[in-house]
């Protein structure tokens, strides 16, 4: 940081579809984040994102809570 540079990068990524999973899995799950050059790994985040994938949109409030919890976890770790 003292050199005026930030230790991260982002190259031309755009979500394929408008769903929280499309945004969070790629950046937050252990199995996917390496592909994006993130190298983030947290078993608690993995569990939330896996649960979010299998919770149907028809269970909207439950699914919303899962992704809200994932955002809170990211914020705590920032």
DRENPA-3360 file (N, C-alpha, C; in nm, 2 decimals, always signed):
BEGIN
1 = XXXXXXXX = +0.08/-0.12/+0.00/+0.00/+0.00/+0.00/+0.09/+0.13/+0.00 ~ +0.20/+0.12/+0.06/+0.29/+0.24/+0.06/+0.34/+0.28/-0.08 ~ +0.33/+0.19/-0.17/+0.37/+0.22/-0.31/+0.26/+0.28/-0.39 ~ +0.14/+0.29/-0.33/+0.03/+0.35/-0.40/-0.05/+0.25/-0.49 ~ -0.03/+0.12/-0.46/-0.10/+0.02/-0.54/-0.18/-0.06/-0.44 ~ -0.29/-0.12/-0.50/-0.38/-0.21/-0.42/-0.35/-0.35/-0.45 ~ -0.35/-0.44/-0.35/-0.31/-0.58/-0.37/-0.43/-0.67/-0.43 ~ -0.50/-0.62/-0.53/-0.60/-0.70/-0.59/-0.62/-0.66/-0.73;
9 = XXXXXXXX = -0.70/-0.74/-0.81/-0.73/-0.71/-0.95/-0.87/-0.77/-0.98 ~ -0.93/-0.72/-1.09/-1.05/-0.77/-1.15/-1.04/-0.76/-1.30 ~ -1.07/-0.87/-1.37/-1.06/-0.87/-1.51/-1.19/-0.91/-1.57 ~ -1.26/-0.82/-1.63/-1.38/-0.85/-1.72/-1.48/-0.95/-1.67 ~ -1.52/-0.95/-1.55/-1.62/-1.05/-1.51/-1.75/-0.98/-1.50 ~ -1.86/-1.05/-1.55/-1.99/-1.00/-1.54/-2.08/-1.12/-1.51 ~ -2.18/-1.11/-1.43/-2.27/-1.22/-1.39/-2.35/-1.27/-1.51 ~ -2.37/-1.40/-1.51/-2.44/-1.47/-1.62/-2.59/-1.44/-1.61;
17 = XXXXXXXX = -2.64/-1.43/-1.49/-2.78/-1.42/-1.46/-2.80/-1.34/-1.33 ~ -2.91/-1.28/-1.31/-2.94/-1.20/-1.19/-2.99/-1.29/-1.07 ~ -2.90/-1.35/-1.00/-2.93/-1.43/-0.88/-2.81/-1.41/-0.79 ~ -2.84/-1.41/-0.66/-2.73/-1.39/-0.56/-2.62/-1.49/-0.57 ~ -2.66/-1.62/-0.61/-2.56/-1.72/-0.62/-2.45/-1.69/-0.73 ~ -2.50/-1.63/-0.83/-2.40/-1.60/-0.94/-2.30/-1.50/-0.90 ~ -2.33/-1.41/-0.81/-2.24/-1.31/-0.76/-2.15/-1.37/-0.64 ~ -2.21/-1.45/-0.55/-2.14/-1.49/-0.43/-2.06/-1.61/-0.45;
25 = XXXXXXXX = -2.10/-1.71/-0.53/-2.03/-1.84/-0.54/-1.89/-1.81/-0.60 ~ -1.89/-1.74/-0.71/-1.76/-1.72/-0.78/-1.66/-1.65/-0.70 ~ -1.70/-1.56/-0.61/-1.61/-1.49/-0.53/-1.58/-1.54/-0.39 ~ -1.68/-1.63/-0.34/-1.67/-1.66/-0.20/-1.66/-1.81/-0.17 ~ -1.69/-1.90/-0.26/-1.68/-2.04/-0.23/-1.54/-2.09/-0.26 ~ -1.49/-2.18/-0.17/-1.35/-2.23/-0.18/-1.33/-2.29/-0.32 ~ -1.43/-2.37/-0.37/-1.41/-2.44/-0.49/-1.41/-2.35/-0.62 ~ -1.46/-2.23/-0.60/-1.47/-2.14/-0.72/-1.37/-2.02/-0.71;
33 = XXXXXXXX = -1.34/-1.98/-0.60/-1.26/-1.85/-0.59/-1.12/-1.86/-0.64 ~ -1.06/-1.98/-0.65/-0.93/-1.99/-0.71/-0.93/-1.96/-0.86 ~ -1.04/-2.00/-0.92/-1.06/-1.97/-1.07/-1.06/-1.82/-1.10 ~ -1.10/-1.74/-1.00/-1.11/-1.60/-1.02/-0.99/-1.53/-0.96 ~ -0.89/-1.60/-0.91/-0.77/-1.54/-0.86/-0.79/-1.48/-0.72 ~ -0.89/-1.53/-0.65/-0.93/-1.48/-0.52/-0.85/-1.55/-0.41 ~ -0.86/-1.69/-0.41/-0.79/-1.77/-0.31/-0.85/-1.75/-0.17 ~ -0.98/-1.72/-0.17/-1.06/-1.71/-0.04/-1.11/-1.84/+0.00;
41 = XXXXXXXX = -1.10/-1.88/+0.13/-1.15/-2.00/+0.18/-1.20/-1.99/+0.32 ~ -1.33/-2.02/+0.34/-1.38/-2.01/+0.47/-1.49/-2.12/+0.48 ~ -1.48/-2.22/+0.56/-1.58/-2.32/+0.57/-1.72/-2.27/+0.61 ~ -1.73/-2.17/+0.69/-1.86/-2.11/+0.72/-1.93/-2.05/+0.60 ~ -1.85/-1.98/+0.51/-1.90/-1.92/+0.39/-1.94/-2.03/+0.29 ~ -1.86/-2.13/+0.28/-1.89/-2.24/+0.19/-2.02/-2.30/+0.23 ~ -2.05/-2.32/+0.36/-2.17/-2.38/+0.41/-2.29/-2.29/+0.37 ~ -2.28/-2.16/+0.39/-2.39/-2.07/+0.36/-2.42/-2.07/+0.21;
49 = XXXXXXXX = -2.31/-2.07/+0.13/-2.33/-2.06/-0.02/-2.39/-2.19/-0.07 ~ -2.35/-2.30/-0.02/-2.40/-2.43/-0.05/-2.55/-2.44/-0.02 ~ -2.58/-2.39/+0.10/-2.72/-2.39/+0.14/-2.81/-2.30/+0.05 ~ -2.75/-2.18/+0.02/-2.82/-2.09/-0.07/-2.85/-2.15/-0.21 ~ -2.76/-2.23/-0.26/-2.78/-2.30/-0.39/-2.90/-2.39/-0.39 ~ -2.92/-2.46/-0.28/-3.03/-2.56/-0.28/-3.16/-2.51/-0.22 ~ -3.16/-2.39/-0.17/-3.28/-2.33/-0.12/-3.35/-2.26/-0.23 ~ -3.47/-2.31/-0.26/-3.54/-2.26/-0.38/-3.59/-2.11/-0.36;
57 = XXXXXXXX = -3.59/-2.04/-0.47/-3.64/-1.90/-0.47/-3.78/-1.89/-0.41 ~ -3.86/-2.00/-0.42/-4.00/-2.00/-0.36/-3.99/-1.98/-0.21 ~ -3.88/-2.02/-0.15/-3.86/-2.00/+0.00/-3.78/-1.87/+0.01 ~ -3.83/-1.76/-0.04/-3.76/-1.63/-0.06/-3.70/-1.58/+0.07 ~ -3.78/-1.57/+0.18/-3.73/-1.52/+0.30/-3.61/-1.60/+0.36 ~ -3.62/-1.73/+0.35/-3.51/-1.81/+0.40/-3.39/-1.79/+0.31 ~ -3.41/-1.79/+0.18/-3.29/-1.77/+0.09/-3.23/-1.63/+0.11 ~ -3.31/-1.53/+0.12/-3.27/-1.39/+0.15/-3.18/-1.39/+0.27;
65 = XXXXXXXX = -3.22/-1.45/+0.38/-3.14/-1.45/+0.50/-3.01/-1.52/+0.48 ~ -3.00/-1.63/+0.41/-2.88/-1.70/+0.38/-2.78/-1.60/+0.31 ~ -2.82/-1.53/+0.21/-2.73/-1.44/+0.14/-2.70/-1.32/+0.22 ~ -2.79/-1.27/+0.30/-2.76/-1.16/+0.39/-2.65/-1.20/+0.49 ~ -2.66/-1.32/+0.54/-2.56/-1.37/+0.64/-2.43/-1.39/+0.57 ~ -2.42/-1.42/+0.44/-2.30/-1.43/+0.37/-2.23/-1.29/+0.35 ~ -2.32/-1.19/+0.33/-2.27/-1.06/+0.32/-2.21/-1.01/+0.45 ~ -2.28/-1.04/+0.56/-2.23/-1.00/+0.69/-2.10/-1.06/+0.72;
73 = XXXXXX = -2.09/-1.19/+0.69/-1.96/-1.26/+0.71/-1.85/-1.19/+0.63 ~ -1.87/-1.16/+0.51/-1.77/-1.09/+0.43/-1.73/-0.96/+0.49 ~ -1.83/-0.89/+0.54/-1.81/-0.75/+0.60/-1.72/-0.77/+0.72 ~ -1.75/-0.87/+0.80/-1.67/-0.89/+0.93/-1.52/-0.93/+0.89 ~ -1.50/-1.00/+0.78/-1.37/-1.04/+0.75/-1.29/-0.93/+0.67 ~ -1.36/-0.83/+0.63/-1.29/-0.73/+0.55/-1.19/-0.65/+0.63;
% end
